[in-house]
């Protein structure tokens, strides 16, 4: 709705982000702009200066590096990190969250040696002598159980910073999509909302490993727990060494359990093989028990071959995609993905043309939480350096806005409360400083949020 040179929209909804992981990044070294391994070392040494007065058991943490953007075009390794310090354990987390790098002391403390057997789906990179290089893959769950958590004070400060950033970006509601969430995490989120640290409306997914807790507690789908809602049941599906984890038969059983109990499943599936397995699992569950309006979610669906469009439509599955990735990481896709596959990459118009529900999200902190930049990317399909990735998938302004408003409400079964400007809807609004209808598509991200309103209260004003 244009308004004297401004735009009033429903409050933006972020249906897939990782709040605690994002908050943690404010409690360590920010490596997202590092362009070389020496630059990473320099940033870590500066961070280390703040730890000198603390016990040697204190971990030095770095977040957000990506080897594609490093001059060396490789991950740092244990030797690179040992240059920084051998007195503190170090962990660097990759931008995607699927890899990490540990220095020698960290490897020692975690027991990762020649005899260490990683859990299913995990992988330890080793040199020719069998020694761990320090680079590990898909060990998130293991690392969370053995690395000391952040202090309560640090963590609260990080959450407060993240909450303020959400409000600054016009985000009035979000879904936390962390597969490690258990039932007690709903209480953590609820306390953060109750004490005012976390302001936006919050829906919390629970990982499949904790689904038994949900059933034992007799929780209902999307039920309210204090200040937050219980959301989807999250399953992480990925490929490692040519194998799928979990195995497709196990995945099908997991999806069936969630489906038969009336819950919405959200399956992390990025490339063709995982997406195929995810759709087959949903299809099998629907054959066993037809259920209309289940709104089962495929998170990412980054590479979607044409035959999958039929299965998505037949199963009435929802795609929760990240158009902002095209803007922030389009150069990487152009360099690493076969050009013949670019037409399958982060489809949008193809989904909408087939009446396949598609929703926009950021996956923050994997990419910045920047809804206007993501809308621009959905409209232009253009990277930061100007590379176009399958322009035939471009969306109109109204459909790009819907990805982050009405579609975000619908996928969370809140279409009668949020996502539209209409009577009796929740008074969640965002006011922009520009008339979006007057801006060229490539300038949408130049608009800024002037005011964010949640439940009728101004929570941010520029």
C-alpha positions as CSV (number, residue, x, y, z in Angstrom):
1,X,0.0,0.0,0.0
2,X,1.8,3.2,-1.2
3,X,1.3,6.2,1.2
4,X,2.6,9.6,0.4
5,X,5.9,8.3,-0.9
6,X,6.1,5.5,1.6
7,X,4.9,1.9,1.6
8,X,2.9,0.2,4.3
9,X,3.0,-3.6,4.3
10,X,2.0,-6.4,6.6
11,X,4.9,-7.2,9.0
12,X,7.5,-9.4,7.4
13,X,7.5,-13.1,8.4
14,X,10.7,-15.1,8.5
15,X,9.6,-18.8,8.4
16,X,13.1,-20.3,8.5
17,X,16.0,-18.9,10.6
18,X,18.3,-20.1,13.4
19,X,18.0,-17.6,16.2
20,X,20.5,-19.1,18.7
21,X,23.1,-19.8,16.1
22,X,22.7,-16.2,14.9
23,X,22.9,-14.8,18.4
24,X,26.1,-16.9,18.9
25,X,27.8,-15.1,16.1
26,X,27.7,-11.9,18.1
27,X,29.7,-13.7,20.8
28,X,32.7,-14.6,18.6
29,X,34.9,-13.4,15.7
30,X,32.9,-12.4,12.6
31,X,34.7,-14.0,9.6
32,X,32.0,-13.4,7.0
33,X,34.0,-10.7,5.2
34,X,37.4,-12.5,5.4
35,X,39.1,-12.9,2.0
36,X,42.2,-14.9,3.0
37,X,43.4,-17.2,5.7
38,X,45.9,-14.5,7.0
39,X,42.8,-12.2,7.4
40,X,41.1,-14.9,9.4
41,X,44.2,-15.3,11.6
42,X,44.3,-11.5,12.1
43,X,40.7,-11.3,13.2
44,X,41.1,-14.3,15.5
45,X,44.2,-12.7,17.2
46,X,42.2,-9.5,17.7
47,X,39.4,-11.5,19.3
48,X,42.0,-13.5,21.4
49,X,43.2,-10.2,23.0
50,X,39.8,-10.1,24.8
51,X,40.3,-13.6,26.2
52,X,43.8,-13.1,27.7
53,X,42.5,-12.6,31.2
54,X,40.3,-15.7,31.0
55,X,41.1,-19.3,31.7
56,X,42.9,-21.3,29.0
57,X,39.7,-23.4,28.9
58,X,37.9,-20.6,27.2
59,X,37.1,-21.4,23.6
60,X,37.9,-18.9,20.8
61,X,35.0,-19.0,18.4
62,X,34.8,-17.7,14.8
63,X,31.8,-17.7,12.5
64,X,30.8,-17.3,8.9
65,X,33.9,-18.0,6.8
66,X,33.4,-19.4,3.3
67,X,36.4,-21.0,1.5
68,X,35.0,-19.9,-1.9
69,X,35.6,-16.2,-1.0
70,X,39.1,-16.9,0.4
71,X,42.2,-16.3,-1.8
72,X,43.4,-19.8,-1.1
73,X,40.1,-21.4,-2.2
74,X,40.3,-23.9,0.7
75,X,39.3,-24.3,4.3
76,X,41.7,-23.2,7.0
77,X,43.2,-26.2,8.9
78,X,44.5,-27.0,12.3
79,X,47.9,-25.7,11.5
80,X,46.5,-22.4,10.4
81,X,44.6,-22.1,13.6
82,X,47.6,-23.2,15.8
83,X,49.4,-20.1,14.4
84,X,46.8,-18.0,16.3
85,X,47.1,-19.9,19.6
86,X,47.8,-23.3,21.1
87,X,46.7,-22.2,24.5
88,X,43.0,-21.9,23.8
89,X,40.8,-24.4,21.8
90,X,39.5,-22.8,18.6
91,X,36.4,-23.6,16.6
92,X,35.5,-21.9,13.3
93,X,32.1,-22.5,11.9
94,X,31.5,-22.4,8.2
95,X,28.9,-20.0,6.8
96,X,26.6,-22.9,6.0
97,X,26.8,-24.5,9.5
98,X,27.6,-27.8,7.9
99,X,31.4,-27.7,8.4
100,X,33.8,-26.5,11.1
101,X,37.5,-26.2,11.7
102,X,39.3,-27.0,15.0
103,X,42.8,-26.3,16.1
104,X,45.0,-29.0,17.6
105,X,44.0,-28.3,21.2
106,X,40.3,-28.5,20.3
107,X,40.8,-31.8,18.5
108,X,42.6,-33.1,21.5
109,X,39.9,-32.0,24.0
110,X,37.1,-33.5,21.8
111,X,38.9,-36.8,21.4
112,X,39.2,-36.5,17.6
113,X,42.2,-38.6,16.8
114,X,43.2,-41.4,14.4
115,X,40.7,-43.7,16.1
116,X,37.8,-41.4,16.3
117,X,34.7,-42.7,14.5
118,X,32.3,-39.9,13.5
119,X,28.6,-40.4,14.0
120,X,26.5,-41.4,11.0
121,X,26.5,-38.8,8.3
122,X,29.5,-37.0,9.8
123,X,33.0,-36.9,8.3
124,X,36.5,-36.1,9.5
125,X,38.9,-34.8,6.8
126,X,42.2,-36.5,7.2
127,X,45.7,-36.0,5.6
128,X,47.7,-38.6,3.8
129,X,49.1,-39.7,7.1
130,X,45.7,-40.3,8.6
131,X,45.9,-37.3,10.9
132,X,42.8,-35.1,11.2
133,X,43.3,-31.8,9.3
134,X,40.9,-30.0,11.7
135,X,38.1,-29.8,9.1
136,X,35.0,-31.7,10.1
137,X,31.6,-32.0,8.4
138,X,28.1,-32.5,9.7
139,X,29.2,-32.9,13.3
140,X,26.9,-30.1,14.7
141,X,25.0,-32.4,17.1
142,X,28.2,-33.9,18.5
143,X,30.0,-30.6,18.9
144,X,27.0,-29.1,20.8
145,X,27.2,-31.9,23.4
146,X,30.9,-31.5,24.1
147,X,31.8,-27.8,23.6
148,X,30.9,-25.6,26.6
149,X,27.9,-23.3,26.0
150,X,28.3,-19.5,25.9
151,X,27.8,-17.8,29.3
152,X,24.3,-16.7,30.1
153,X,25.3,-13.0,29.9
154,X,26.9,-13.4,26.5
155,X,24.0,-15.4,25.2
156,X,21.3,-12.9,26.4
157,X,23.3,-10.1,24.8
158,X,23.4,-11.9,21.5
159,X,19.7,-12.6,21.5
160,X,18.9,-9.0,22.3
161,X,21.1,-7.9,19.4
162,X,19.4,-10.3,17.1
163,X,15.9,-9.3,18.2
164,X,16.7,-5.6,17.5
165,X,18.0,-6.5,14.1
166,X,14.8,-8.4,13.3
167,X,12.8,-5.3,14.2
168,X,15.1,-3.1,12.2
169,X,14.4,-5.3,9.2
170,X,10.6,-5.2,9.7
171,X,10.4,-8.9,10.9
172,X,7.3,-9.2,13.1
173,X,7.2,-13.0,13.3
174,X,9.6,-15.9,12.7
175,X,10.0,-19.7,12.9
176,X,13.2,-21.1,14.4
177,X,14.2,-24.0,12.2
178,X,16.9,-25.5,14.3
179,X,16.9,-29.3,14.1
180,X,18.5,-29.5,17.5
181,X,15.5,-28.0,19.3
182,X,13.9,-30.1,22.0
183,X,10.7,-29.5,24.0
184,X,12.6,-27.6,26.7
185,X,13.8,-25.1,24.1
186,X,10.2,-23.8,23.8
187,X,10.6,-22.7,27.4
188,X,13.9,-21.0,26.6
189,X,12.3,-19.0,23.8
190,X,9.2,-18.3,25.9
191,X,11.3,-16.8,28.7
192,X,13.2,-14.6,26.3
193,X,9.9,-13.3,25.0
194,X,8.4,-12.9,28.4
195,X,11.3,-10.8,29.7
196,X,11.3,-8.6,26.6
197,X,14.7,-9.8,25.2
198,X,13.0,-11.3,22.2
199,X,10.2,-9.2,20.6
200,X,8.8,-10.8,17.4
201,X,6.1,-13.5,17.5
202,X,8.0,-16.8,17.8
203,X,7.3,-20.3,16.4
204,X,9.8,-23.0,17.3
205,X,10.4,-26.2,15.3
206,X,11.4,-29.3,17.2
207,X,13.8,-31.8,15.8
208,X,12.7,-35.3,15.0
209,X,14.9,-36.7,17.8
210,X,12.7,-34.9,20.3
211,X,9.4,-35.9,18.7
212,X,8.8,-38.5,21.3
213,X,8.9,-35.8,23.9
214,X,6.2,-33.9,22.0
215,X,4.0,-37.0,21.9
216,X,4.6,-37.9,25.5
217,X,3.6,-34.4,26.6
218,X,0.4,-34.7,24.5
219,X,1.2,-31.5,22.6
220,X,-1.1,-30.4,19.8
221,X,0.3,-29.2,16.5
222,X,1.0,-25.4,16.6
223,X,-0.1,-25.2,20.2
224,X,0.9,-22.3,22.4
225,X,3.5,-22.9,25.0
226,X,3.9,-19.8,27.1
227,X,4.9,-17.0,24.8
228,X,5.7,-19.2,21.8
229,X,4.1,-21.7,19.5
230,X,5.2,-25.3,18.8
231,X,6.0,-25.4,15.1
232,X,7.0,-28.1,12.5
233,X,8.9,-31.3,13.3
234,X,12.3,-30.8,11.6
235,X,14.3,-33.5,9.8
236,X,17.8,-32.9,8.5
237,X,18.4,-34.9,5.3
238,X,21.8,-34.7,3.6
239,X,24.2,-36.6,1.4
240,X,27.6,-37.7,2.5
241,X,30.0,-39.9,0.6
242,X,27.2,-40.8,-1.9
243,X,24.9,-42.0,0.9
244,X,21.8,-40.3,2.3
245,X,21.4,-39.6,6.1
246,X,19.0,-40.7,7.3
247,X,18.6,-43.7,5.0
248,X,15.5,-43.3,2.8
249,X,13.7,-46.1,4.7
250,X,14.4,-44.5,8.0
251,X,13.3,-41.1,6.6
252,X,10.0,-42.6,5.4
253,X,9.3,-44.0,8.9
254,X,10.1,-40.6,10.5
255,X,7.8,-38.7,8.1
256,X,5.1,-41.3,8.7
257,X,5.3,-40.9,12.5
258,X,5.0,-37.1,12.1
259,X,2.2,-37.3,9.5
260,X,0.0,-39.9,11.3
261,X,0.0,-37.8,14.5
262,X,-1.2,-34.7,12.5
263,X,1.9,-32.6,12.7
264,X,3.6,-30.7,9.9
265,X,7.0,-32.0,8.8
266,X,9.8,-29.8,7.6
267,X,12.6,-31.6,5.7
268,X,16.0,-30.0,5.1
269,X,16.7,-31.2,1.5
270,X,19.0,-29.1,-0.8
271,X,20.1,-31.1,-3.9
272,X,18.4,-33.6,-6.2
273,X,18.9,-36.9,-4.3
274,X,17.7,-35.5,-0.9
275,X,14.8,-33.6,-2.4
276,X,13.7,-36.8,-4.3
277,X,13.9,-38.9,-1.0
278,X,12.0,-36.2,0.9
279,X,9.2,-36.2,-1.7
280,X,9.0,-40.0,-1.8
281,X,8.7,-40.1,2.0
282,X,5.8,-37.6,2.0
283,X,4.2,-39.4,-0.9
284,X,4.4,-42.7,1.0
285,X,2.8,-41.2,4.1
286,X,0.0,-39.7,2.1
287,X,-0.7,-43.1,0.5
288,X,-1.0,-44.7,3.9
289,X,-3.1,-41.9,5.3
290,X,-4.5,-39.2,2.9
291,X,-4.5,-35.9,4.7
292,X,-5.6,-32.7,3.0
293,X,-4.0,-29.4,3.9
294,X,-1.0,-30.9,5.7
295,X,1.4,-28.2,4.4
296,X,4.4,-30.5,4.7
297,X,7.5,-28.4,4.0
298,X,10.7,-29.0,1.9
299,X,13.3,-26.6,3.3
300,X,15.5,-25.2,0.5
301,X,14.8,-27.5,-2.5
302,X,17.7,-25.6,-4.1
303,X,18.0,-27.8,-7.2
304,X,14.6,-29.0,-8.4
305,X,14.6,-31.0,-11.7
306,X,11.4,-30.7,-13.8
307,X,9.9,-34.1,-12.8
308,X,9.9,-33.0,-9.2
309,X,7.4,-30.3,-10.0
310,X,4.8,-33.0,-10.7
311,X,5.5,-34.7,-7.3
312,X,5.5,-31.4,-5.4
313,X,2.1,-30.6,-7.0
314,X,0.7,-34.1,-6.4
315,X,1.7,-34.2,-2.8
316,X,0.7,-30.6,-2.1
317,X,4.1,-30.0,-0.6
318,X,5.4,-26.5,0.3
319,X,8.8,-25.2,-0.8
320,X,10.4,-22.8,1.7
321,X,13.2,-21.3,-0.4
322,X,15.8,-18.6,0.0
323,X,15.8,-16.1,-2.9
324,X,18.4,-14.0,-1.1
325,X,21.0,-16.7,-1.7
326,X,20.9,-15.7,-5.4
327,X,22.0,-12.2,-4.4
328,X,24.5,-13.0,-1.7
329,X,26.0,-16.2,-3.1
330,X,25.0,-16.1,-6.8
331,X,28.7,-15.8,-7.8
332,X,29.5,-19.0,-6.0
333,X,26.6,-20.8,-7.7
334,X,27.7,-19.5,-11.1
335,X,31.2,-20.8,-10.6
336,X,30.4,-24.2,-8.9
337,X,27.1,-25.4,-10.5
338,X,26.9,-26.7,-14.0
339,X,25.3,-24.0,-16.2
340,X,22.9,-26.6,-17.5
341,X,21.4,-26.8,-14.0
342,X,20.9,-23.1,-13.4
343,X,17.4,-23.5,-14.6
344,X,16.7,-25.8,-11.6
345,X,18.2,-23.4,-9.0
346,X,15.9,-21.8,-6.5
347,X,12.9,-21.9,-8.7
348,X,10.1,-19.5,-7.9
349,X,7.9,-18.8,-10.9
350,X,7.9,-22.5,-11.9
351,X,6.4,-23.3,-8.5
352,X,3.8,-20.6,-8.7
353,X,2.8,-21.5,-12.2
354,X,2.1,-25.0,-11.0
355,X,0.2,-23.8,-7.9
356,X,3.0,-25.2,-5.7
357,X,3.0,-23.2,-2.5
358,X,6.4,-21.3,-2.3
359,X,7.5,-19.3,0.7
360,X,10.5,-17.0,1.1
361,X,13.0,-17.1,4.0
362,X,16.6,-16.1,4.8
363,X,18.0,-19.2,6.6
364,X,19.9,-16.6,8.7
365,X,22.7,-16.6,9.8
366,X,23.6,-18.7,6.7
367,X,22.7,-15.6,4.7
368,X,21.8,-12.1,6.1
369,X,18.3,-11.4,7.3
370,X,17.4,-8.9,4.6
371,X,13.9,-9.3,3.3
372,X,14.1,-6.4,0.9
373,X,17.3,-7.7,-0.7
374,X,15.7,-11.1,-1.0
375,X,12.6,-9.6,-2.7
376,X,14.9,-7.9,-5.1
377,X,16.7,-11.1,-5.8
378,X,13.3,-12.9,-6.5
379,X,12.5,-10.1,-9.0
380,X,15.9,-9.8,-10.7
381,X,17.7,-13.2,-10.2
382,X,20.9,-11.3,-10.1
383,X,24.0,-11.7,-7.9
384,X,25.9,-8.9,-6.2
385,X,28.3,-8.6,-9.1
386,X,25.6,-8.7,-11.8
387,X,25.5,-12.3,-12.8
388,X,22.0,-13.5,-13.8
389,X,20.8,-16.9,-12.8
390,X,17.8,-18.1,-14.9
391,X,15.9,-14.9,-15.3
392,X,12.8,-16.9,-16.5
393,X,12.1,-17.6,-12.8
394,X,11.7,-13.9,-12.0
395,X,8.7,-12.8,-9.9
396,X,6.6,-9.6,-10.0
397,X,6.8,-7.2,-7.1
398,X,3.5,-8.3,-5.6
399,X,4.5,-11.9,-5.7
400,X,7.9,-11.2,-4.3
401,X,6.3,-9.3,-1.4
402,X,3.9,-12.2,-0.8
403,X,6.8,-14.6,-0.2
404,X,7.6,-12.8,3.0
405,X,4.1,-11.8,4.1
406,X,1.0,-13.8,3.3
407,X,2.9,-17.0,2.3
408,X,4.9,-16.8,5.5
409,X,1.7,-16.6,7.5
410,X,0.0,-19.4,5.5
411,X,2.8,-22.0,5.9
412,X,2.5,-21.5,9.7
413,X,-1.3,-21.9,9.7
414,X,-1.7,-18.2,10.6
415,X,-3.3,-16.9,7.4
416,X,-6.4,-15.7,9.4
417,X,-4.2,-13.7,11.8
418,X,-1.3,-12.3,9.9
419,X,0.3,-11.6,6.6
420,X,-2.3,-9.3,5.2
421,X,-3.6,-5.7,5.7
422,X,-7.3,-6.4,6.6
423,X,-9.8,-5.9,9.4
424,X,-9.4,-8.3,12.4
425,X,-5.8,-9.2,11.4
426,X,-3.0,-8.9,13.9
427,X,-1.7,-5.3,13.9
428,X,1.8,-6.2,12.6
429,X,2.9,-3.6,10.1
430,X,6.1,-2.3,8.5
431,X,6.5,1.2,7.0
432,X,9.1,1.7,4.4
433,X,10.7,5.1,3.4
434,X,10.0,4.6,-0.3
435,X,7.2,3.7,-2.6
436,X,8.2,0.3,-3.8
437,X,6.0,0.5,-6.9
438,X,8.0,3.5,-8.1
439,X,11.4,1.8,-7.7
440,X,13.1,-0.3,-10.4
441,X,13.4,-4.0,-9.5
442,X,17.2,-3.6,-9.0
443,X,16.7,-0.9,-6.4
444,X,14.2,-2.5,-4.1
445,X,16.9,-3.2,-1.5
446,X,17.6,0.5,-1.3
447,X,14.4,1.0,0.6
448,X,14.7,1.0,4.3
449,X,12.3,0.3,7.2
450,X,11.2,3.4,9.0
451,X,8.8,1.8,11.5
452,X,8.0,-1.7,12.7
453,X,4.7,-2.3,14.6
454,X,3.9,-5.5,16.4
455,X,0.4,-6.0,18.0
456,X,-0.3,-2.3,17.4
457,X,2.8,-1.1,19.3
458,X,5.8,0.7,17.7
459,X,8.8,-1.6,18.4
460,X,11.2,0.1,16.0
461,X,11.5,3.6,14.6
462,X,14.4,4.7,12.4
